Amino acid sequence: MNPIILLYNDAMVLEASEIERGLDHSSPSSAPGPDMTPNSVGKRIDRVVPSHILNRLTPLMSHGFHPPSVKKAGGIVLDQP
């Protein structure tokens, strides 16, 4: 049986500027998730194809789906003024 993931109407709309700002403020040598991929990889991807990360996150947010790897993240990145 295939699960049906319904559209989450209260989802925040992601913008490319939010992702860029978050990556700009992250340390290139740290790894935010269990896959241990350094932030420098995300920064490079965002520089080459800015829409790539946004296109991957938007469907997850719009359906209220949080992958297990996100649920196990050991830290939270907060934007500071």
Kinemage of the C-alpha trace (Angstrom):
@kinemage 1
@onewidth
@group {chain A} dominant
@subgroup {mainchain}
@vectorlist {calphas} color= white
{ca met a 1} P 0.000 0.000 0.000
{ca asn a 2} L 1.419 3.381 -1.001
{ca pro a 3} L 1.017 6.159 1.548
{ca ile a 4} L -0.724 9.310 0.365
{ca ile a 5} L 0.955 12.535 1.401
{ca leu a 6} L -1.572 15.340 1.463
{ca leu a 7} L -0.804 18.981 0.756
{ca tyr a 8} L -0.060 20.939 3.922
{ca asn a 9} L -1.926 24.225 3.472
{ca asp a 10} L -0.166 26.081 6.313
{ca ala a 11} L 3.335 25.458 4.960
{ca met a 12} L 5.717 28.392 4.819
{ca val a 13} L 6.774 29.426 1.342
{ca leu a 14} L 10.514 29.057 0.969
{ca glu a 15} L 12.494 31.674 -0.873
{ca ala a 16} L 15.937 31.333 -2.435
{ca ser a 17} L 17.168 34.315 -0.413
{ca glu a 18} L 16.426 32.427 2.853
{ca ile a 19} L 18.506 29.458 1.762
{ca glu a 20} L 21.325 31.713 0.559
{ca arg a 21} L 21.303 33.665 3.826
{ca gly a 22} L 21.374 30.451 5.878
{ca leu a 23} L 24.277 29.056 3.878
{ca asp a 24} L 26.173 32.355 4.060
{ca his a 25} L 26.011 32.276 7.857
{ca ser a 26} L 27.027 28.632 8.215
{ca ser a 27} L 30.588 27.523 8.852
{ca pro a 28} L 32.006 25.832 5.738
{ca ser a 29} L 33.831 23.250 7.842
{ca ser a 30} L 30.888 22.078 9.973
{ca ala a 31} L 28.522 19.252 9.066
{ca pro a 32} L 24.904 19.821 10.150
{ca gly a 33} L 23.477 16.344 9.621
{ca pro a 34} L 24.148 12.652 10.138
{ca asp a 35} L 25.489 12.294 6.591
{ca met a 36} L 28.479 14.419 7.723
{ca thr a 37} L 28.472 16.435 4.493
{ca pro a 38} L 30.206 19.748 5.226
{ca asn a 39} L 28.301 22.993 4.678
{ca ser a 40} L 30.865 23.926 2.028
{ca val a 41} L 29.155 21.426 -0.315
{ca gly a 42} L 25.787 23.184 0.076
{ca lys a 43} L 27.466 26.536 -0.474
{ca arg a 44} L 29.030 25.311 -3.729
{ca ile a 45} L 25.749 23.817 -4.953
{ca asp a 46} L 23.926 27.064 -4.197
{ca arg a 47} L 26.552 29.073 -6.108
{ca val a 48} L 26.375 26.873 -9.215
{ca val a 49} L 22.627 26.088 -9.309
{ca pro a 50} L 20.799 28.361 -6.834
{ca ser a 51} L 17.404 26.743 -7.438
{ca his a 52} L 18.643 23.177 -6.737
{ca ile a 53} L 18.255 23.238 -2.936
{ca leu a 54} L 15.027 25.246 -3.126
{ca asn a 55} L 13.514 22.770 -5.606
{ca arg a 56} L 14.364 19.872 -3.266
{ca leu a 57} L 13.016 21.472 -0.079
{ca thr a 58} L 9.796 23.044 -1.398
{ca pro a 59} L 7.875 19.764 -1.989
{ca leu a 60} L 8.878 18.506 1.462
{ca met a 61} L 7.646 21.694 3.126
{ca ser a 62} L 4.437 21.924 1.089
{ca his a 63} L 3.460 18.396 2.117
{ca gly a 64} L 4.597 18.695 5.741
{ca phe a 65} L 7.076 15.845 5.280
{ca his a 66} L 10.225 15.754 7.389
{ca pro a 67} L 12.694 13.019 6.397
{ca pro a 68} L 14.102 10.917 9.250
{ca ser a 69} L 17.554 12.440 8.693
{ca val a 70} L 16.143 15.906 9.440
{ca lys a 71} L 14.456 14.633 12.599
{ca lys a 72} L 17.811 13.293 13.846
{ca ala a 73} L 19.791 16.480 13.207
{ca gly a 74} L 22.028 17.365 16.134
{ca gly a 75} L 21.772 21.127 15.798
{ca ile a 76} L 19.636 24.003 14.696
{ca val a 77} L 20.912 26.918 12.639
{ca leu a 78} L 19.474 30.227 13.814
{ca asp a 79} L 19.818 33.365 11.771
{ca gln a 80} L 21.246 36.172 13.890
{ca pro a 81} L 20.555 39.843 13.149
